[in-house]
Amino acid sequence: MRKESLVSITDYSKEEILDLLEKTKKFEENPNRRVLEGKVIATLFFEPSTRTRLSFETAVNRLGGRVIGFSDAATTSSSKGETLKDTIMMVSNYADLIIMRHYLEGAARYASEISSIPIVNAGDGANQHPSQTMLDLYSIYKTQGTLQNLNITMVGDLKYGRTVHSLLMAMSHFNPTFHFVAPDELKMPEEYKEFCRQNNISYEEHSDFTEEVINRADILYMTRVQRERFTDLIEYEKVKNVYTLHNQMLNGSKPNLRVLHPLPRVNEISYDVDDNPKAYYFQQAQNGLYARQAIICNVLGTEI
């Protein structure tokens, strides 16, 4: 059993991902397992979060551990100028594991290199979000019965969307076909397209969000255009409502299609989609509890 940080989904092999999915399934069957008695978990959220923080903290509580930490960096010594290094070194003295979200890309990797305890990356800038990836993979597996040979359409903010970057890399083990739907300003970065080419992963790029593209998909992964990633608000206003999924757009879609979204949503999924049986984003969020329980136990080397 590993006892290491989880900074990027690439830290896990295909076999480790599949093993983690099996653990996630066990936690869904029984989420209340007191396997973290006596453990203290620190949640350091330098960037706002609702679902990720609450699901991690719920996961710890259901496992019998205790949570310390903060959800607003303005209330911490970092607002006084304390460096990230000093914060990590200090908290490492108090806890058995640090779960950290930070606005800077690479912050989680840096923290893992200086910390004496494991780090779980709960999102670092536009870079990676591996725990979201695990719940996404579990949601895909649950709804499709497989991860192999799926047609996955990603829509919206593919430039800054760390969830789509992590999911793309994780799915590289399972021979996917990707469709990237984004305006020019938010296209999938070249480094991830190069990753696809190097790993012989098929992809197509689209600027129009059409029913033809939707009808080919097994998974439709919608994303929010993230205002917090833009330095130019005029650019944000130009693209913020560029794609919206309406219920009637799903009329010709495959019976097995499921609509995913990492949440929160703004305008990109109309509320009339919520009652469609192909909408899966709220169940997807629920799956986050079980996936994060599995991750916590994995990095701590805790048997379940």
N, C-alpha and C positions, 0 to 999 in steps of 0.2 A: 504494500500500500504506500503510495507516494505521500510525502509530507513537504510539499513545495508550494511556492506562490503560483497563482493563476493570473498572468498579466495579459496574455494574448491567447486566442483559441488555438494558435499554432503551437502552444506549449503542450497540447494534447495530440497524440497519434489517433489514427482512425479507431484502433482497438480501445484506446482509453475513452474516446468519445462514446463508443457503443457501450462500454462498461458503465459509464456515467449515466447513460440513458436508462440502463437497467436499474441502477440505483434510484433514479428519479421515479421510475414506475413503482418501486417498492415504497417510496415515500408518499406517492399518491394513494396507495392502498392503505397506508398507515402513517400519517404525518407526525403523530405524537409519540416520539421515541426519546427517552431521557438519556441519550448517549453523550450529552455534553455537560453533565453535572460537574460543577466545579470549574468550568471553562468560562473565561471572560473574552468577549468579542468586542472590538472597538470599530465603530462605524464613523469614518471621517469623511464627511461630505462637504467639500469645498465648493460645490456647485449644487444648485437646487435639484431636488428629486422627490417624487412622491412614491410611485410604484416600487422602484428599485430599493430605496431605503426601507420602506415599510415591509416589503416582502423579505428582505434579508433579516430585519429585526424580528419579524414573525417567525421566520425559519429558526433563528437562534432560540427564541422563547419556546417554540414547540419541541425543540431538541433538549430543553432543560438547561441551556446556558444563560449567561447574563450579558447584557449589552451596556457599553458605555460609549460616549462619543458626542458628536455634534452634527447638526443639519444646517448650520449657518456659520460660515467661517468668520463673519463679522463679529461673532461673540467670542472668538478665540484669540489667542496670542498672535496668530498670524496677522490680525488687524493692527497689531503693535509693531509688526515688522519681523516677527519670528520666521525663520526660514523653514521650508518644507523638511529639510534634513533634521533640524532640531525638533520639529514636531513629531516626526516619525521615530527618532531616537528616544524621545521622552515617552511616547505612548507605548513603544515596544517594552518598556519596563512594567507596564500595567496589565497587558493583555496577552492572550495566546494567539490571536489572529487579528489583522487589520483589514477591514473592507473599506476601500477608498474610492471616492469619485473626485476627479480633479479636472479643471478646465484646460490644463496644459497637456498637449500630446507628449507622451513619454514620461509623465510624472509617476505613473504606477511602476514602470520598469525601474526608474531611478530609486523609488521607495523600496522595491524588492531587493535592490543591490546593497542598500545600507541597513535594512531592517534585520533584526535578530529573530524575528518571527515571520510567518508567511503573510503575504499580501494577496488579496483578491481585488482585481481591478473591476470597479463598478462603473467604469467609463472614464476615459481620459481624452478630453477634447473631441476632435473629429476622428480619433484614431481607432480604438477598439472598445468592445463591450462584450466580453466573453460570456458572462452569466446570462445576458439577454440571448446570446447565440444558443446556449444550451437549452433554454426554454423554447426558443424558436425551433430548434431541431426536434425537441420532444413533441411540440405541437404539430410539426409536419409529419413526424413518424406516426403519431396517434391518428391523424386524420387521413393519411394516405396509406398506412400500413407498410410503408417502406420509405427509405431515403434515396433509393437508387433510381436513376434515369428520369428525374422529374423536370418538368418545364416550369421554371420560376421567373415570374415577372416582378421586377422591382420598380417602383414608381415614386417620383418626387425628388427629394434632396439626396442625390447619390454622391454628391461631392463631399458634404460635411457629415453625412449620416453614418455614424460609427456602427450602427446595428447592421446595415447592409454590407459594410466592409468585412465585418467579422463573419457574417453568415456566408458570404461569398467564399471566404477562405475555408470555412468548415465544410461546406458542401463540395469542395474540390475532391473529396474522397469518394464521392458517390455519383460521378458522371452526370451532372446536371446540364441542362440547357438554360441559359439566362437570357432574358429580355430586359434591357435597361431603358426605362422611359423617363426622360428628363429634358428640361430646356438646356440650351447650350451653357448657361451660367452654372448649372448644377449637375453636369454630366459626371459619370463615374470617372474618378481620377485615372490617369494613364497607368499608374503603377499597378492598379488592380486589374486593368485590362491586360497588361503585360503578364500579370500572374495567371490570368486565364489562358493566354496564349502558351505560356511555358508549361502549363499543366493540361494542355489539349482540351480545354473547356470551351464549348461552343457558346457564343453570345452574339446578340444583335442589339443595335442601338436604335432608339426611336425618339422622335421629338413630339409625336402625336399620341395621345392616349385614346386609342380606338377600341371598339368592340372586337375587331379582328384580333388584336393583340390579346385582349382579355380571354377570348374564346379558345385560345391555344394553351392557356395556363392551367397548371395544377394548383399552384400557389400564387396568389396575387398579394404581394407585400407592399402595402402603402406606407408612405413616410410623410412626416410633417416637414414643411420648410421651416428651418430653425432660425428664428429671428436673432437668437443670441450668438449665432456664428457669423453674422454679417457686420462688417465695419461700416458699410455704406447702406443706410436704411432706404435710400432710393432704389438700390438694386433689390433689396428685400421686397419692397412694395410691388416691384415689377413682376416678381415670380411667385409671390406668396399664395395666390389662388389659381395657379396655372392648370392644375389637374384636380378635379373632384369626381369621386366615384358615386354615381347614383344607382338606385336599385334596378332601374330598367336596363342599365348597361350590363347586368348579369344574366339577362334573359336567355342568351344563347351560349352561356358558359358551360363547361363540363360539369356533370353531376358531382364529381369529386372535388371541384374547386373549393378552396377555402381562402377567405380574405383575412390576412394577418396585418397587424399594425403594432409597433412597439409602444404606442401611446406616450404622451397625450396627443389626441387629435385636435385639429383646429377646424379647418374647412374641407379637408381632403377626402373625408368620407361623410356623405350625407346621412342624416339620422334615419332616413327611410331604409337604409341598408341594415340597420341593427336587427330587425325582425326576420331578415332573410336567413334561412338555415345555413347558408354558406358563409355568413359572418362568424368569425371565430376569435376576434381580438380580445373579448373579455375572458373567454376560457383560456386563451393564450396567456393573459396576465395571471390568471389563477395558477397555471402550470409553473409560473415563475417561482412560487413558493417551494414546490417540490424539487425543481432543478437546483435552487439555491441551497436547499438542505443537502442535496447530494454533493454539491461543490464544497460546502463548508466541511463536511465529513471527509471528503477526499483530501483536501489540503492539510487537514489536521491529522490524517492517517487514522481516523476513527472507524472502527468496524461497525456495521449495522446488522 
